[in-house]
Amino acid sequence: MLFYTLYQIIDYLVNIIVFVVIVQFVLGLLIAFNVVNMHNQFVASVYQALNALLEPLLRPIRRLMPSTGTIDFSPMILIIGLTILQIILGNLARAYG
């Protein structure tokens, strides 16, 4: 029962991280295509906060991956890794819970 509770907490946190990664990606696209402007103080502060939250998670992935030029695949790798973690922990929680 304790393991299943820990799984649920980790699952919830992983879902939040995946949501933040997607929000950062969409906001980055909107900035890149000039839909929103970084001169807007709110947009700039939200984007900087998202980068500050995700950089510790993305930096090790970026160091391991080969350079792909302008396309950054590290958010996708992070989401895939977190999804694999969810699957593994979910199966363990069902097996031991």
C-alpha positions as CSV (number, residue, x, y, z in Angstrom):
1,M,0.0,0.0,0.0
2,L,2.8,2.4,0.8
3,F,4.5,1.7,-2.5
4,Y,1.3,2.4,-4.4
5,T,1.0,5.7,-2.5
6,L,4.5,6.7,-3.4
7,Y,3.8,5.7,-7.0
8,Q,0.8,8.0,-7.1
9,I,2.8,10.9,-5.7
10,I,5.6,10.3,-8.2
11,D,3.1,9.9,-11.0
12,Y,1.5,13.2,-10.2
13,L,4.8,15.0,-10.1
14,V,5.8,13.5,-13.4
15,N,2.6,14.7,-15.0
16,I,3.3,18.2,-13.7
17,I,6.8,18.1,-15.2
18,V,5.5,16.9,-18.5
19,F,2.9,19.7,-18.6
20,V,5.6,22.3,-17.8
21,V,7.8,20.9,-20.6
22,I,4.9,21.2,-23.1
23,V,4.1,24.7,-21.9
24,Q,7.7,25.8,-22.3
25,F,7.9,24.2,-25.8
26,V,4.7,26.0,-26.9
27,L,5.8,29.3,-25.4
28,G,9.2,28.9,-27.1
29,L,7.5,28.4,-30.5
30,L,5.3,31.4,-29.9
31,I,8.3,33.5,-29.1
32,A,10.3,32.1,-32.1
33,F,7.5,32.9,-34.5
34,N,6.9,36.4,-33.0
35,V,3.4,35.7,-31.8
36,V,4.3,36.9,-28.4
37,N,7.1,39.3,-27.7
38,M,9.9,38.9,-25.1
39,H,9.6,42.7,-24.5
40,N,6.4,41.9,-22.6
41,Q,7.5,41.6,-19.0
42,F,5.0,38.9,-18.2
43,V,6.0,36.7,-21.1
44,A,9.7,37.2,-20.3
45,S,9.3,36.3,-16.6
46,V,7.1,33.2,-17.4
47,Y,9.6,32.0,-19.9
48,Q,12.6,32.6,-17.6
49,A,10.8,30.8,-14.8
50,L,10.0,27.8,-16.9
51,N,13.6,27.7,-18.1
52,A,14.9,27.9,-14.6
53,L,12.7,25.0,-13.5
54,L,13.5,22.7,-16.4
55,E,17.2,23.5,-17.0
56,P,18.4,21.1,-14.2
57,L,16.5,18.3,-15.8
58,L,17.4,19.1,-19.4
59,R,21.1,20.0,-19.0
60,P,22.3,16.4,-18.4
61,I,20.3,15.2,-21.4
62,R,21.8,17.9,-23.6
63,R,25.3,16.9,-22.5
64,L,24.7,13.3,-23.5
65,M,23.0,14.0,-26.8
66,P,24.9,14.8,-30.0
67,S,24.5,18.4,-31.4
68,T,21.6,18.6,-33.8
69,G,21.9,22.2,-34.7
70,T,18.9,24.4,-34.0
71,I,16.5,21.6,-33.0
72,D,16.6,20.7,-29.3
73,F,15.3,17.1,-28.7
74,S,16.1,17.1,-25.0
75,P,12.5,18.0,-24.0
76,M,11.2,15.1,-26.0
77,I,13.8,12.7,-24.5
78,L,12.8,14.0,-21.0
79,I,9.1,13.3,-21.7
80,I,9.9,9.8,-23.1
81,G,12.1,9.0,-20.1
82,L,9.5,10.2,-17.6
83,T,6.8,8.2,-19.4
84,I,9.0,5.1,-19.2
85,L,9.5,5.8,-15.5
86,Q,5.8,6.0,-15.0
87,I,5.2,2.7,-16.8
88,I,7.9,0.9,-14.7
89,L,6.7,2.3,-11.4
90,G,3.1,1.6,-12.3
91,N,3.9,-2.1,-13.0
92,L,5.9,-2.4,-9.8
93,A,3.0,-0.8,-7.8
94,R,0.6,-3.3,-9.3
95,A,2.9,-6.2,-8.7
96,Y,3.6,-5.3,-5.0
97,G,0.4,-3.5,-4.2
